């Protein structure tokens, strides 16, 4: 038995997230069907994490096991077989105990805001037509590094054992009429990035001071945080693994 990693990208608009759900189309379901069809064997894939309905990924890793070597042209065949909103970027062999989810040491997301009407961004970015104070939002970001318990930014009634996360990067930058938020952590809670962005946007609009982010976190109460901003503007952009996970 061989273990393989797939790096994929997908636009999440048409899917109810990555993870298989009954009575809802997911990226995992479509990918498993494609692999099973082309390899003529039942193939189950394990993803590097979950994504919410409508969230996109420019880099997402999965692993699966197969009893022999893969066909040389499998990547091309998969890309022809899969719908246009899912692409295979890479396929490589790893050690048998390598795990796409549990071996990941960090994950990075980007959230996109556009500040003037743009017909090319309306379904891939969040339109916020009022001025946002980027300096205030970045000052608020600096306080995120002082905490590990992010209960206030978690979706309620999840099955996670802990709400602790280690945030390594959180920063806004302006690019023309767009604002881009990038955040990196060892793990993320369900809905966490969208709740953080909603809270930071309230600060950017002048509703609260940057220090208010500390009040939100210390409350450990989701109702204290801002709105969960639209999923269509959120992208999973990078998964990092230890150097021990290499192509065999």
Buried (B, 14 or more C-beta within 10 A) or exposed (E): EBBBBBBBBBBBBBBBBBEBBEEEEBBBBBBBEBBBEBBEEEBEBBBBBBBBBBBBBBBBBBBBEBEEEBEEEBBEBBBEBBEEBBBBBEBEBBEEEBBBBEBBEBBBBBBBBBBEEBEEBEEBBBBBEEEBBBEBBBBBBEBBEEBBBBBBBBBEEEEEEEBBBEBBEBBBEEEEEBBBBBBBBBBBBBBBBBBBBBBBBBBBBEEBEBEBBBEBBEEEEBEBBBEBBBBBBBBBBBBBBEEEBEEE
